[in-house]
C-alpha cells in the first residue's frame, strides 16, 4: 500500500481517521434543517469501507471513527425492496470491520436510541478488543413534552431502557449524549425532567447546546421562545450535573485495565514552567471508554496503544500507570 485512501471525511491528530459511511437524513426533527437540504439516504458499499479501513490501518491509524449524517440508517435505502432476512444494518458493517486483521479499534460517532439494537450490542460484546465500549446516543431532551415538540421518535423511558440494555451486556460502557436546553416552551419542570433522565442514564459526557433557531425549521416559528438568560442558566446547571456524572463514571473505572491511544504531550502548566528544570509534561491519550487519560510515556509511543490501570481522576482526566504495550 503506497497511497493514503481517498473518500474519508478527515483525520484527527494523525492517529485517528474519520470515515464517512453514510449521508442523508429523513427524520425531520423540528429543530434541524438537514432533512430539508439532504433528505436522500446514501450508504457506501461495505467492501469499499473495508478496503479503506485496511489502508488506513496500513498507514498507522489506530482508531477509525464511523460517521454519517444519520449513521444508524446505514443501509436503510437498500432494504426497501428486500426480505427482512436480507436487510443490511449498521451492526453488519461494524462486525465486518471488527473481523479485519490489524492493530486498530473502531468507534461509532453518533446514533439514535432506537438504533441501539441487540444486534449492535452483540457485535460490541463479541469484539471488545476492536469495538470501543462507547456509544454516543443523541437524546436532546429528557422531557416527553419537549421530545414531542422536537418530533423525536421515542419517549424518555425508552431512551433509558436502551441505555440499561447496553449496560447489561457490556462492562461499564461509556454513554455520551447531546442535550438542547431552552427549547421553545421548555418549562422549569420539563428541564428538571431532562436533568433527572441524565442522572438516570449515567452519562459520562453531555454535549450541551442552548437552543438556537434555524431559519426554515418548525421550531424557529414555535411560540414561547425562551430568553437568552434562561438558556444560559440551564446550560450552567446542566454542566454542573455533567461534571458530577463524569466524575462518578470515572470513579467506576479506577483499577480497571483500559486500552489507551497515546496522542500528544500535555501542555505544561504555568506552575510547571517555573524553574530551570521543570519536570517533563505527561502525555494525553484517549481510552477505549472515551475517557481522556494523562500518562507518562515516551515520544515513541505516540500513535500507539498502551494498556494502563486507571487511577483517580484529576481535572477531568484519568491518571494512569502504563502496564504494557497493547497487543491486538
Secondary structure, DSSP 8 states (H G I E B T S, - for coil): --S--SS--EEETTTEEEEEEEE------TT--HHHH----EE--HHHHHHHHHHHHHTT--EEEEEETTGGGTTGGGSTTS-GGG---HHHHHHHHHTS-SS-EEEE--B-GGG--HHHHHHHHHTTTTB-SEEEB--B-S-HHHHHHHT-SS-HHHHHHHHHHHHHHSSS-EEEEEEEES-TT--HHHHHHHHHHHHHHT-SEEEEEE----TTSGGGG-S----HHHHHHHHHHHHHHHHHHHHHHHHHHTT-EEEEEEEEE----HHHHSSSS-----EEEEETTS-EEEE---GGGTTSEEEEEEEEEETTEEEEEEEEE---
